[in-house]
Amino acid sequence: MTDLLRTPLFPCYSDFPGARCIDFGGWELPVQFEGIQKEHEAVRTRAGLFDVSHMGEFIVEGVGALAFLQHMLTNDVSVLKPGDVQYTLMCYPDGGVVDDLLVYCLADNKYMLVVNASNISKDWDWLREHQAENVQMTDVSASTALIALQGPLAAQILMDAAGAAAIPASPFTFLMNVELFGGKVIVSRTGYTGEDGFEIYALADNAGTIWRGLFSVGAAHGLVPAGLGARDTLRFEAKLPLYGQELSATISPLEAGVGYFVKWNKGDFIGRSALERQKLAGPKRKLVGIEMIDRGIPRSHYPVFADGVQIGEVTTGTQSPTLKRNLGLALVDSKYAAIGTKVEVEIRGKRLKAEVVKAPFYKNTPKSAKGAE
């Protein structure tokens, strides 16, 4: 895997003999350190530390920055004040999704976009194609490391490491210039696990010191390193979408169940007309939760049937580590989206019984992080 990209934290993986790396969209990243089940459980009950430095970061600034982002994104960027974070989507004219991303309001007319690693080049090109003259953009992905500290004990670990002043007061807010193990970082209170947690943005050169420092402090709280495997099962249980599975160029925000992040009263934006037509008519497809009745695990792209015909396919599925149930998310014909609807999933050539169930499958909003996910 010598041709794969590596994050600034790659040398730290050797601190853990059980680390196993895979090719993830051109990056050599750990799928697990000690086992997906153990890492998943640690994040649900204590805390886990993720290297997500492969994500992309763009700075967008200038007198036209707000108007530009309002045109490019589905959410209402105008409501953000410095220190706020917002989840949003970027769409094509037909309503398909270019990417889902986070917007950080760094200052008036200055924002940071955090985009999916596999979409960095595509997103950059799309933004540049529509860039206004009074907007400046800088890709700082290569110089930025990103560490995610997630779990019910994450706040205590961060407080032990940097004091109470390092803890953003509420979800989807952030603090700049936090002193952490000798470096200045941005700390935001967001997450992709269904638990309270924090994202730490640091200069790439400081990443190793921060990573190892957090483990030295977090050891007393049971902090573990967590890989891509646990990251996927955690976000799946919380029904947090993954681009390329629940969202794509052919799956709209309304179909994926994230229509709340499309704000109709903000004015025009790319994809608005198509999404308005879809909303008026009602989406023909809908993302639903399914649970197997027969023995079997639904996996990505497995066909879903009802009344003898294919009505959609599984986008993500696994045996839930928390709930010990064989669950999936599936994009299906809206006529079959009601909870309790009996369906079949084709697994290795056999159609096995399943049922549409309520999702998210797991939801935990502790008082300190109410509304974080």
QUIKAZI-V389616 format. One record per residue. N is the residue number from 0. RES is the residue in three letters. PSI is psi in degrees with one decimal (NA if undefined). BURIAL is b if it has 24 or more other ideal C-beta (glycine too) atoms within 12 Angstrom, else e. D_FIRST is the distance of its C-alpha to the first C-alpha in Angstrom with 1 decimal. Layout:
# QUIKAZI-V389616
n:N res:RES psi:PSI burial:BURIAL d_first:D_FIRST
n:N res:RES psi:PSI burial:BURIAL d_first:D_FIRST
This chain:
# QUIKAZI-V389616
n:0 res:MET psi:31.0 burial:e d_first:0.0
n:1 res:THR psi:-21.2 burial:e d_first:3.8
n:2 res:ASP psi:-3.8 burial:e d_first:5.5
n:3 res:LEU psi:151.7 burial:e d_first:5.6
n:4 res:LEU psi:149.9 burial:b d_first:8.9
n:5 res:ARG psi:144.3 burial:b d_first:10.0
n:6 res:THR psi:166.2 burial:b d_first:13.6
n:7 res:PRO psi:-18.3 burial:b d_first:16.3
n:8 res:LEU psi:0.9 burial:b d_first:16.3
n:9 res:PHE psi:-43.7 burial:b d_first:12.8
n:10 res:PRO psi:-24.2 burial:e d_first:14.7
n:11 res:CYS psi:-18.4 burial:b d_first:17.2
n:12 res:TYR psi:-30.9 burial:b d_first:15.0
n:13 res:SER psi:-11.7 burial:e d_first:15.7
n:14 res:ASP psi:-15.4 burial:e d_first:19.4
n:15 res:PHE psi:102.6 burial:b d_first:18.9
n:16 res:PRO psi:-24.6 burial:e d_first:18.0
n:17 res:GLY psi:-0.5 burial:e d_first:17.6
n:18 res:ALA psi:132.3 burial:b d_first:14.8
n:19 res:ARG psi:118.6 burial:b d_first:12.2
n:20 res:CYS psi:152.7 burial:b d_first:9.3
n:21 res:ILE psi:169.0 burial:e d_first:8.3
n:22 res:ASP psi:112.6 burial:e d_first:7.5
n:23 res:PHE psi:96.0 burial:b d_first:10.9
n:24 res:GLY psi:36.0 burial:e d_first:12.2
n:25 res:GLY psi:1.8 burial:e d_first:9.3
n:26 res:TRP psi:143.1 burial:b d_first:9.0
n:27 res:GLU psi:99.8 burial:b d_first:7.1
n:28 res:LEU psi:152.3 burial:b d_first:10.5
n:29 res:PRO psi:124.4 burial:b d_first:12.5
n:30 res:VAL psi:-27.9 burial:b d_first:14.2
n:31 res:GLN psi:159.8 burial:b d_first:16.6
n:32 res:PHE psi:-50.3 burial:b d_first:17.9
n:33 res:GLU psi:-0.5 burial:b d_first:20.9
n:34 res:GLY psi:135.5 burial:b d_first:21.3
n:35 res:ILE psi:-44.5 burial:b d_first:21.8
n:36 res:GLN psi:-46.2 burial:b d_first:25.5
n:37 res:LYS psi:-41.2 burial:b d_first:26.1
n:38 res:GLU psi:-40.4 burial:b d_first:24.3
n:39 res:HIS psi:-49.8 burial:b d_first:26.2
n:40 res:GLU psi:-38.1 burial:b d_first:29.4
n:41 res:ALA psi:-41.1 burial:b d_first:29.0
n:42 res:VAL psi:-35.2 burial:b d_first:28.7
n:43 res:ARG psi:-29.9 burial:b d_first:31.7
n:44 res:THR psi:-24.8 burial:b d_first:33.8
n:45 res:ARG psi:-95.3 burial:b d_first:32.6
n:46 res:ALA psi:149.7 burial:b d_first:29.7
n:47 res:GLY psi:154.5 burial:b d_first:25.9
n:48 res:LEU psi:125.5 burial:b d_first:23.7
n:49 res:PHE psi:138.7 burial:b d_first:20.8
n:50 res:ASP psi:110.2 burial:b d_first:18.3
n:51 res:VAL psi:34.7 burial:b d_first:18.7
n:52 res:SER psi:-8.6 burial:b d_first:18.1
n:53 res:HIS psi:-14.5 burial:b d_first:16.0
n:54 res:MET psi:156.8 burial:b d_first:19.4
n:55 res:GLY psi:148.1 burial:b d_first:21.3
n:56 res:GLU psi:125.4 burial:b d_first:24.7
n:57 res:PHE psi:136.1 burial:b d_first:27.4
n:58 res:ILE psi:127.3 burial:b d_first:30.7
n:59 res:VAL psi:121.2 burial:b d_first:33.6
n:60 res:GLU psi:171.6 burial:b d_first:37.0
n:61 res:GLY psi:166.7 burial:e d_first:40.3
n:62 res:VAL psi:-22.5 burial:e d_first:43.7
n:63 res:GLY psi:10.0 burial:e d_first:42.4
n:64 res:ALA psi:-45.7 burial:b d_first:39.3
n:65 res:LEU psi:-48.9 burial:b d_first:41.0
n:66 res:ALA psi:-38.2 burial:b d_first:42.4
n:67 res:PHE psi:-48.8 burial:b d_first:39.1
n:68 res:LEU psi:-34.0 burial:b d_first:37.2
n:69 res:GLN psi:-35.3 burial:b d_first:40.2
n:70 res:HIS psi:-33.0 burial:b d_first:39.8
n:71 res:MET psi:-27.2 burial:b d_first:36.0
n:72 res:LEU psi:157.4 burial:b d_first:35.7
n:73 res:THR psi:-29.8 burial:b d_first:37.6
n:74 res:ASN psi:169.8 burial:b d_first:38.6
n:75 res:ASP psi:96.8 burial:b d_first:41.4
n:76 res:VAL psi:-22.1 burial:b d_first:39.9
n:77 res:SER psi:-20.2 burial:b d_first:43.5
n:78 res:VAL psi:-11.2 burial:e d_first:44.0
n:79 res:LEU psi:139.3 burial:b d_first:41.5
n:80 res:LYS psi:160.9 burial:e d_first:42.8
n:81 res:PRO psi:128.1 burial:e d_first:40.9
n:82 res:GLY psi:-2.7 burial:b d_first:39.0
n:83 res:ASP psi:150.1 burial:b d_first:38.5
n:84 res:VAL psi:147.7 burial:b d_first:35.3
n:85 res:GLN psi:135.8 burial:b d_first:35.3
n:86 res:TYR psi:139.0 burial:b d_first:33.2
n:87 res:THR psi:177.8 burial:b d_first:33.5
n:88 res:LEU psi:154.8 burial:b d_first:32.3
n:89 res:MET psi:124.6 burial:b d_first:32.0
n:90 res:CYS psi:158.4 burial:b d_first:33.3
n:91 res:TYR psi:166.3 burial:b d_first:33.9
n:92 res:PRO psi:-28.0 burial:e d_first:37.5
n:93 res:ASP psi:4.3 burial:e d_first:37.5
n:94 res:GLY psi:-9.7 burial:b d_first:36.5
n:95 res:GLY psi:160.5 burial:b d_first:32.9
n:96 res:VAL psi:125.8 burial:b d_first:30.4
n:97 res:VAL psi:-47.1 burial:b d_first:28.3
n:98 res:ASP psi:159.8 burial:b d_first:26.9
n:99 res:ASP psi:145.2 burial:b d_first:28.2
n:100 res:LEU psi:172.6 burial:b d_first:28.2
n:101 res:LEU psi:143.7 burial:b d_first:30.1
n:102 res:VAL psi:124.3 burial:b d_first:32.6
n:103 res:TYR psi:125.2 burial:b d_first:33.7
n:104 res:CYS psi:102.0 burial:b d_first:37.1
n:105 res:LEU psi:-35.2 burial:b d_first:36.8
n:106 res:ALA psi:174.6 burial:e d_first:40.2
n:107 res:ASP psi:128.1 burial:e d_first:42.7
n:108 res:ASN psi:25.5 burial:b d_first:41.0
n:109 res:LYS psi:123.5 burial:b d_first:37.6
n:110 res:TYR psi:154.9 burial:b d_first:34.8
n:111 res:MET psi:127.3 burial:b d_first:31.1
n:112 res:LEU psi:132.0 burial:b d_first:29.2
n:113 res:VAL psi:115.3 burial:b d_first:26.1
n:114 res:VAL psi:163.2 burial:b d_first:24.1
n:115 res:ASN psi:141.9 burial:b d_first:21.3
n:116 res:ALA psi:-42.2 burial:b d_first:17.8
n:117 res:SER psi:-12.6 burial:b d_first:17.3
n:118 res:ASN psi:6.5 burial:b d_first:20.7
n:119 res:ILE psi:-53.1 burial:b d_first:20.8
n:120 res:SER psi:-43.2 burial:e d_first:21.2
n:121 res:LYS psi:-45.5 burial:b d_first:23.5
n:122 res:ASP psi:-44.9 burial:b d_first:25.6
n:123 res:TRP psi:-46.3 burial:b d_first:26.0
n:124 res:ASP psi:-39.8 burial:e d_first:27.2
n:125 res:TRP psi:-43.7 burial:b d_first:29.5
n:126 res:LEU psi:-43.3 burial:b d_first:31.1
n:127 res:ARG psi:-34.4 burial:e d_first:31.5
n:128 res:GLU psi:-31.1 burial:e d_first:33.2
n:129 res:HIS psi:5.6 burial:b d_first:35.8
n:130 res:GLN psi:133.8 burial:b d_first:36.0
n:131 res:ALA psi:160.9 burial:e d_first:39.6
n:132 res:GLU psi:-29.2 burial:e d_first:41.1
n:133 res:ASN psi:27.6 burial:e d_first:41.9
n:134 res:VAL psi:134.2 burial:b d_first:38.4
n:135 res:GLN psi:138.4 burial:e d_first:35.7
n:136 res:MET psi:142.1 burial:b d_first:32.0
n:137 res:THR psi:129.3 burial:b d_first:29.3
n:138 res:ASP psi:109.6 burial:e d_first:25.6
n:139 res:VAL psi:18.6 burial:b d_first:24.8
n:140 res:SER psi:-44.1 burial:b d_first:21.4
n:141 res:ALA psi:-28.0 burial:e d_first:19.6
n:142 res:SER psi:2.4 burial:e d_first:22.2
n:143 res:THR psi:129.2 burial:b d_first:22.6
n:144 res:ALA psi:148.7 burial:b d_first:21.1
n:145 res:LEU psi:121.5 burial:b d_first:22.2
n:146 res:ILE psi:131.3 burial:b d_first:22.8
n:147 res:ALA psi:122.8 burial:b d_first:24.6
n:148 res:LEU psi:112.0 burial:b d_first:27.2
n:149 res:GLN psi:143.9 burial:b d_first:28.6
n:150 res:GLY psi:166.0 burial:b d_first:31.3
n:151 res:PRO psi:-20.3 burial:b d_first:35.1
n:152 res:LEU psi:7.1 burial:b d_first:34.9
n:153 res:ALA psi:-43.1 burial:b d_first:32.6
n:154 res:ALA psi:-39.8 burial:b d_first:35.7
n:155 res:GLN psi:-39.8 burial:b d_first:37.1
n:156 res:ILE psi:-45.8 burial:b d_first:34.0
n:157 res:LEU psi:-36.9 burial:b d_first:33.8
n:158 res:MET psi:-40.5 burial:b d_first:37.6
n:159 res:ASP psi:-33.2 burial:b d_first:37.3
n:160 res:ALA psi:-35.6 burial:b d_first:34.7
n:161 res:ALA psi:1.5 burial:b d_first:36.5
n:162 res:GLY psi:168.4 burial:e d_first:39.8
n:163 res:ALA psi:-25.7 burial:e d_first:41.3
n:164 res:ALA psi:-10.2 burial:e d_first:41.1
n:165 res:ALA psi:-2.4 burial:b d_first:37.3
n:166 res:ILE psi:112.1 burial:b d_first:37.8
n:167 res:PRO psi:138.0 burial:b d_first:38.3
n:168 res:ALA psi:-30.6 burial:e d_first:41.6
n:169 res:SER psi:161.5 burial:e d_first:40.6
n:170 res:PRO psi:149.9 burial:b d_first:37.7
n:171 res:PHE psi:40.0 burial:b d_first:36.2
n:172 res:THR psi:167.0 burial:b d_first:37.4
n:173 res:PHE psi:162.5 burial:b d_first:35.7
n:174 res:LEU psi:138.7 burial:b d_first:36.7
n:175 res:MET psi:158.0 burial:b d_first:35.8
n:176 res:ASN psi:38.8 burial:e d_first:35.9
n:177 res:VAL psi:131.7 burial:b d_first:35.5
n:178 res:GLU psi:119.3 burial:e d_first:35.3
n:179 res:LEU psi:110.2 burial:b d_first:32.5
n:180 res:PHE psi:46.6 burial:b d_first:31.7
n:181 res:GLY psi:0.5 burial:e d_first:32.9
n:182 res:GLY psi:158.6 burial:b d_first:31.3
n:183 res:LYS psi:130.1 burial:e d_first:32.6
n:184 res:VAL psi:164.3 burial:b d_first:30.8
n:185 res:ILE psi:131.7 burial:b d_first:31.5
n:186 res:VAL psi:121.2 burial:b d_first:32.0
n:187 res:SER psi:153.8 burial:b d_first:32.5
n:188 res:ARG psi:79.6 burial:b d_first:33.7
n:189 res:THR psi:-162.7 burial:b d_first:31.7
n:190 res:GLY psi:168.0 burial:b d_first:29.2
n:191 res:TYR psi:33.6 burial:b d_first:27.2
n:192 res:THR psi:-14.0 burial:b d_first:28.1
n:193 res:GLY psi:2.3 burial:b d_first:31.9
n:194 res:GLU psi:165.7 burial:b d_first:32.7
n:195 res:ASP psi:147.9 burial:b d_first:34.0
n:196 res:GLY psi:177.9 burial:b d_first:31.4
n:197 res:PHE psi:147.6 burial:b d_first:30.3
n:198 res:GLU psi:132.2 burial:b d_first:27.7
n:199 res:ILE psi:113.9 burial:b d_first:27.4
n:200 res:TYR psi:123.5 burial:b d_first:26.5
n:201 res:ALA psi:162.3 burial:b d_first:26.1
n:202 res:LEU psi:141.3 burial:b d_first:25.2
n:203 res:ALA psi:-37.2 burial:b d_first:21.6
n:204 res:ASP psi:-22.9 burial:e d_first:23.0
n:205 res:ASN psi:-4.5 burial:b d_first:24.9
n:206 res:ALA psi:-45.2 burial:b d_first:22.3
n:207 res:GLY psi:-40.7 burial:b d_first:21.6
n:208 res:THR psi:-42.0 burial:b d_first:25.3
n:209 res:ILE psi:-45.2 burial:b d_first:26.1
n:210 res:TRP psi:-52.5 burial:b d_first:23.5
n:211 res:ARG psi:-32.7 burial:b d_first:24.7
n:212 res:GLY psi:-40.7 burial:b d_first:28.3
n:213 res:LEU psi:-36.4 burial:b d_first:28.2
n:214 res:PHE psi:-35.7 burial:b d_first:27.2
n:215 res:SER psi:-36.7 burial:e d_first:30.0
n:216 res:VAL psi:-39.0 burial:b d_first:32.4
n:217 res:GLY psi:-11.8 burial:b d_first:31.1
n:218 res:ALA psi:-40.2 burial:e d_first:31.1
n:219 res:ALA psi:-18.1 burial:e d_first:34.8
n:220 res:HIS psi:7.5 burial:b d_first:34.2
n:221 res:GLY psi:23.9 burial:b d_first:31.5
n:222 res:LEU psi:135.2 burial:b d_first:28.6
n:223 res:VAL psi:154.7 burial:b d_first:25.2
n:224 res:PRO psi:143.8 burial:b d_first:21.6
n:225 res:ALA psi:140.7 burial:b d_first:20.7
n:226 res:GLY psi:-169.5 burial:b d_first:17.5
n:227 res:LEU psi:-31.3 burial:b d_first:17.0
n:228 res:GLY psi:-50.4 burial:b d_first:18.8
n:229 res:ALA psi:-36.3 burial:b d_first:21.9
n:230 res:ARG psi:-39.0 burial:b d_first:21.8
n:231 res:ASP psi:-43.5 burial:b d_first:22.1
n:232 res:THR psi:-34.3 burial:b d_first:24.8
n:233 res:LEU psi:-48.7 burial:b d_first:26.7
n:234 res:ARG psi:-31.9 burial:b d_first:26.9
n:235 res:PHE psi:-46.7 burial:b d_first:27.7
n:236 res:GLU psi:-33.3 burial:b d_first:30.7
n:237 res:ALA psi:4.0 burial:b d_first:32.0
n:238 res:LYS psi:44.0 burial:b d_first:31.6
n:239 res:LEU psi:123.8 burial:b d_first:29.5
n:240 res:PRO psi:150.6 burial:b d_first:28.0
n:241 res:LEU psi:126.7 burial:b d_first:24.4
n:242 res:TYR psi:137.0 burial:b d_first:23.9
n:243 res:GLY psi:-13.4 burial:b d_first:22.9
n:244 res:GLN psi:-67.2 burial:b d_first:24.8
n:245 res:GLU psi:-19.0 burial:b d_first:28.1
n:246 res:LEU psi:145.2 burial:b d_first:28.2
n:247 res:SER psi:-178.4 burial:b d_first:27.3
n:248 res:ALA psi:-17.9 burial:e d_first:29.0
n:249 res:THR psi:5.7 burial:e d_first:31.1
n:250 res:ILE psi:121.2 burial:b d_first:31.9
n:251 res:SER psi:163.5 burial:b d_first:34.4
n:252 res:PRO psi:-35.3 burial:b d_first:35.0
n:253 res:LEU psi:-39.8 burial:b d_first:38.2
n:254 res:GLU psi:-35.0 burial:b d_first:36.6
n:255 res:ALA psi:-2.7 burial:b d_first:33.9
n:256 res:GLY psi:19.2 burial:b d_first:36.6
n:257 res:VAL psi:32.3 burial:b d_first:35.9
n:258 res:GLY psi:-19.6 burial:b d_first:39.0
n:259 res:TYR psi:-27.1 burial:e d_first:40.3
n:260 res:PHE psi:12.1 burial:b d_first:38.0
n:261 res:VAL psi:112.6 burial:b d_first:39.8
n:262 res:LYS psi:115.4 burial:b d_first:42.9
n:263 res:TRP psi:-19.6 burial:e d_first:45.6
n:264 res:ASN psi:13.0 burial:e d_first:48.0
n:265 res:LYS psi:-6.0 burial:b d_first:45.9
n:266 res:GLY psi:-168.9 burial:e d_first:46.6
n:267 res:ASP psi:149.8 burial:e d_first:44.6
n:268 res:PHE psi:159.6 burial:b d_first:40.8
n:269 res:ILE psi:125.6 burial:b d_first:38.5
n:270 res:GLY psi:-8.3 burial:b d_first:38.7
n:271 res:ARG psi:-49.0 burial:b d_first:41.8
n:272 res:SER psi:-44.5 burial:e d_first:44.1
n:273 res:ALA psi:-41.3 burial:b d_first:41.8
n:274 res:LEU psi:-35.5 burial:b d_first:41.3
n:275 res:GLU psi:-41.9 burial:e d_first:45.1
n:276 res:ARG psi:-41.0 burial:e d_first:45.8
n:277 res:GLN psi:-40.4 burial:b d_first:43.4
n:278 res:LYS psi:-42.9 burial:e d_first:45.0
n:279 res:LEU psi:-43.3 burial:e d_first:48.5
n:280 res:ALA psi:-22.0 burial:e d_first:47.9
n:281 res:GLY psi:126.5 burial:e d_first:45.7
n:282 res:PRO psi:137.0 burial:b d_first:42.0
n:283 res:LYS psi:-21.2 burial:e d_first:41.8
n:284 res:ARG psi:157.1 burial:b d_first:38.7
n:285 res:LYS psi:141.0 burial:b d_first:38.0
n:286 res:LEU psi:125.2 burial:b d_first:35.2
n:287 res:VAL psi:162.5 burial:b d_first:36.6
n:288 res:GLY psi:143.9 burial:b d_first:35.8
n:289 res:ILE psi:149.3 burial:b d_first:36.2
n:290 res:GLU psi:134.5 burial:b d_first:36.8
n:291 res:MET psi:135.4 burial:b d_first:36.7
n:292 res:ILE psi:-49.6 burial:e d_first:40.1
n:293 res:ASP psi:164.7 burial:e d_first:39.1
n:294 res:ARG psi:123.8 burial:e d_first:36.4
n:295 res:GLY psi:158.6 burial:b d_first:33.0
n:296 res:ILE psi:122.5 burial:b d_first:30.1
n:297 res:PRO psi:130.8 burial:b d_first:29.8
n:298 res:ARG psi:162.6 burial:b d_first:26.2
n:299 res:SER psi:132.7 burial:b d_first:25.0
n:300 res:HIS psi:1.6 burial:e d_first:26.8
n:301 res:TYR psi:134.8 burial:b d_first:29.2
n:302 res:PRO psi:145.9 burial:b d_first:32.6
n:303 res:VAL psi:133.6 burial:b d_first:35.5
n:304 res:PHE psi:154.9 burial:b d_first:39.0
n:305 res:ALA psi:143.9 burial:b d_first:42.6
n:306 res:ASP psi:31.6 burial:e d_first:45.9
n:307 res:GLY psi:1.0 burial:e d_first:44.2
n:308 res:VAL psi:155.3 burial:e d_first:42.1
n:309 res:GLN psi:129.6 burial:e d_first:38.5
n:310 res:ILE psi:0.0 burial:b d_first:38.8
n:311 res:GLY psi:-160.4 burial:b d_first:35.2
n:312 res:GLU psi:159.0 burial:b d_first:31.9
n:313 res:VAL psi:135.5 burial:b d_first:29.9
n:314 res:THR psi:-40.6 burial:b d_first:27.6
n:315 res:THR psi:143.7 burial:b d_first:26.3
n:316 res:GLY psi:152.1 burial:b d_first:27.5
n:317 res:THR psi:176.7 burial:b d_first:27.1
n:318 res:GLN psi:117.9 burial:b d_first:29.4
n:319 res:SER psi:118.9 burial:b d_first:30.3
n:320 res:PRO psi:-31.1 burial:b d_first:29.5
n:321 res:THR psi:-44.2 burial:b d_first:32.6
n:322 res:LEU psi:-14.0 burial:b d_first:35.0
n:323 res:LYS psi:35.8 burial:e d_first:34.0
n:324 res:ARG psi:146.9 burial:b d_first:34.8
n:325 res:ASN psi:105.2 burial:b d_first:32.9
n:326 res:LEU psi:160.1 burial:b d_first:32.6
n:327 res:GLY psi:161.8 burial:b d_first:31.1
n:328 res:LEU psi:136.9 burial:b d_first:31.5
n:329 res:ALA psi:141.4 burial:b d_first:32.7
n:330 res:LEU psi:112.2 burial:b d_first:33.8
n:331 res:VAL psi:164.6 burial:b d_first:37.1
n:332 res:ASP psi:130.5 burial:b d_first:40.4
n:333 res:SER psi:-24.8 burial:b d_first:42.4
n:334 res:LYS psi:-18.7 burial:e d_first:45.3
n:335 res:TYR psi:21.6 burial:b d_first:43.4
n:336 res:ALA psi:-7.0 burial:b d_first:42.1
n:337 res:ALA psi:140.6 burial:e d_first:44.9
n:338 res:ILE psi:134.9 burial:e d_first:44.3
n:339 res:GLY psi:-10.4 burial:e d_first:45.5
n:340 res:THR psi:130.9 burial:b d_first:44.8
n:341 res:LYS psi:130.8 burial:b d_first:43.9
n:342 res:VAL psi:177.0 burial:b d_first:40.9
n:343 res:GLU psi:142.9 burial:b d_first:38.8
n:344 res:VAL psi:128.2 burial:b d_first:35.1
n:345 res:GLU psi:114.9 burial:b d_first:33.9
n:346 res:ILE psi:115.2 burial:b d_first:31.6
n:347 res:ARG psi:46.4 burial:e d_first:30.8
n:348 res:GLY psi:-2.9 burial:e d_first:33.8
n:349 res:LYS psi:138.9 burial:e d_first:36.2
n:350 res:ARG psi:113.7 burial:b d_first:37.7
n:351 res:LEU psi:144.9 burial:b d_first:38.0
n:352 res:LYS psi:140.9 burial:b d_first:40.3
n:353 res:ALA psi:174.8 burial:b d_first:39.1
n:354 res:GLU psi:142.5 burial:b d_first:40.8
n:355 res:VAL psi:127.7 burial:b d_first:40.3
n:356 res:VAL psi:168.8 burial:b d_first:40.4
n:357 res:LYS psi:139.1 burial:e d_first:40.4
n:358 res:ALA psi:149.8 burial:b d_first:37.2
n:359 res:PRO psi:152.4 burial:b d_first:35.8
n:360 res:PHE psi:-25.9 burial:b d_first:35.6
n:361 res:TYR psi:135.0 burial:b d_first:35.5
n:362 res:LYS psi:123.7 burial:e d_first:37.1
n:363 res:ASN psi:111.0 burial:b d_first:37.8
n:364 res:THR psi:84.9 burial:e d_first:39.4
n:365 res:PRO psi:156.9 burial:e d_first:40.7
n:366 res:LYS psi:-33.7 burial:e d_first:43.6
n:367 res:SER psi:-12.4 burial:b d_first:41.6
n:368 res:ALA psi:30.7 burial:b d_first:39.1
n:369 res:LYS psi:125.8 burial:e d_first:41.3
n:370 res:GLY psi:8.0 burial:e d_first:39.9
n:371 res:ALA psi:-28.2 burial:b d_first:36.5
n:372 res:GLU psi:NA burial:b d_first:34.7
